[in-house]
Amino acid sequence: MSENVVHLHKPTDPPTADTAPTVLTVVPDAPPTRPVPLWVRSGRAVKSAATHETTRATLRAAARHGLYTFNGGRIVARRAWDGRTGSRYERMIRAAEAAGNLEAAEEWEERLQRFRAARHHRRMDLLHSPVDAAKGVAVGAGMSIGALVALGVVMAINTGHVGDVITPLSATVDFIALLIRIVQVVWGPALSIGPFLALLALWSVGRKQHAAPNWALPANVRSGEGEPITPSIVVKALRDLGVPALARAIKEMGDAGASMLGPIRIAGCGVEVDVTLPSGVATNEVQSKRRKLAENLTRHEHEVFITIPQAARTVRLWVADSGALDEPIGPSPLVTDDTMTADYAKGKAPWGQDLRGDAAALSLYQRHLLITGLSNQGKTVALRSLALWLSLDKSVQFLMGDLKGAGDWAMFDGLATTLIQGPTDEHVIQVTEMVEGAVDEMNRRLQAPPGTVFPPLIVLVDEAQVAFMCPAKGTGKDKRPYGGAKADSRYFMAVRKIHNQGRAVNVLMWQGTQDPTNENLPKLVREGAHTRASLALGTESQARMALGDKAVDGGAAPNLLRPGLDRGTLVVASDGISIPAGQSSITVRTHYIDDDAATAITDRAKALRDGVTTLHAIDRAPEHDPLADVAAVVGDAPRVRTKDVLARLAARNGDAYGEWSFLDLKRVLDDADAGPYKSDGVMVVSRDRVARALANRDGDGSASAE
């Protein structure tokens, strides 16, 4: 009998591959997926089919065409009712009374009375018209039979057959019988087809009037393209403008006012038409009602522009397609064309597009420039795009001051001779001295030999209102203010000098400013610019400041642009841009060039030049200390005559002390409590007093510093 040995200890050696037990891992099957109920799948399928675009389009089409027919019937019924009753006249009377136009209400009431009188006369005629109609039928039938018999007699005489007497009469009877047979054949199908033809006619009326809800209309109509501009719509809009003389003249015209209109021309993203106003109607009466005219034309106010061409008593209407002005105009050629160059004297800067959709290009040759508008409307970008184009002419030099300091002009570092950026008074001082340096350069050029050719020098100041409003004043003897609009203002006078004479030697002043007032944009400065452009403004008075009375009276209205929505849209008054004949301004939608694209353009401009070192501050003459200079010229002498002190100061610094008098010296010393005094009958300056004043001043300065 075999014995089973049971080992009571656990083996410590791990089992080998041969001896290791086989381990089977059982992976359970995934639980079966619960089937989706049939009603859920059916619901999903129904929802998918119902919300599919094809289904929606089909339902919209079915609803649209059904409503075209139904509402077409309503329109025809209303037209028939209006033609048979005086409801149309009553409706016009109520509208005129609601508009406060009592004169028009009285005229429509008079028309209603005439209509009622004519209708009454027609109804009275119906009382005896049956008798007259019967008599007319009898007389007509007798005359017709007589004429046919007479014709038969003539035929019988000609042929010699007596039977020909009734031939015309029998032929007529046969013709009538043929017509009756034709009617009998056609009558049945006509009764079947007639209703369908009637429905088709009603559908056609409804389709032409878009007589369906907006959601059911086609996409191109539903997007709000607006009603097409036709002569009748323009005349109706003018008639309902609320100008009594104009409405009266249109009603009296035999052609219902069509003779007032010139041809309606497609102009860019809209249409343009000239309207010759009748006698007694002024152009400003139409201009002042721009909003009402736009709404009469089913447009927004910003989609209608009214200008005054050269022809007398004429207004030019430009009406945009609905929503077209909210679409971008595309990138600038400066961005898309890497090979573009500039020519200051003969070229034009690609600035944007006018309302007609044509390219708007601006000549910068010998023209001072001013661009203004409300804040954050695209002023800097519009001004910068002109400078970017001009930078591609390697002969052009730039002096730039950015008094906002947000880096909008940073890409001109290495391209401009001077670039000052910052909003503080110190930056205004630097910019003022930059402009004064340009005045010195202008004077040097003016004194050069005749015929000398000078490279263009563009002095550009963005946010110029900061300079005009700066309260800082000069130090030392020159206490003139830097800002202001008076003759002692350093910035104001420097700009005026460039405006007066800079153009002759190609020294040009470009300024960008915002929210113009008489304080931050003086009249003499804004009127000194040859090219004046404005973005959206708040009031008409600001528009007149920006563009001048002539442009505003001619239809320029930057105050009617929409802040924020019309960003980058400018109204320009300049002889450097193509303006339609008779107009004093043009509206331009400028291209937008962002910072990255602007940097790429300036990199191309820098490659055209040998290298420009840009100064970021103006080097000033060293400041002088009058009290320290007095102490230096007195030296070790205990007392020096004031006459000798003045002479030594002039020799030390002629620019600072060359024109000093005794009173100037006395003022400085008295302020320091070291005033001159008499010694041996002459006025002298004491060394000890001056030294003590210096010590006291330095001590006060140290104390205050601590």
Secondary structure, 3 states (H helix, E strand, C coil): CCCCCCCCCCCCCCCCCCCCCCCCCCCCCCCCCCCCCHHHHHHHHHHHHHHCHHHHHHHHHHHHHHHHHHHHHHHHHHHHHHHHCCHHHHHHHHHHHHCCCHHHHHHHHHHHHHHHHHHHHHHHHHHHHHHHHHHHHHHHHHHHHHHHHHHHHHHHHHHCCHHHHHHHHHHHHHHHHHHHHHHHHHHHHHHHHHHHHHHHHHHHHHHHCCCCCHHHCCHHHHCCCCCCCCHHHHHHHHHCCCCHHHHHHHHHCCCCCHHHECCCEEECCEEEEEEECCCCCCHHHHHCCHHHHHHHCCCCHHHEEEECCCCCCEEEEEEECCCHHHCCCCCCHHHHCCCCCCCCCCCCEEEEEECCCCEEEECCCCCCEEEECCCCCCHHHHHHHHHHHHHCCCCCEEEEEECCCCCCCHHHCCCCCEEEECCCHHHHHHHHHHHHHHHHHHHHHHCCCCCCCCCCEEEEEECCHHHHCCCCECCCCCCCECCCCCCCCHHHHHHHHHHHHHHHHCEEEEEECCCCCCCCCCHHHHCCCCEEEECCCCCHHHHHHHHCHHHHHCCCCHHHCCCCCCCCEEEEECCCCCCCCCCCCEEEEECCCCHHHHHHHHHHHHHCCCCCCCECCCCCCCCCCHHHHHHHHHCCCCEEEHHHHHHHHHHHCHHHHCCCCHHHHHHHHHHCCCCCEEECCEEEEEHHHHHHHHHHHHHHHHHHHC
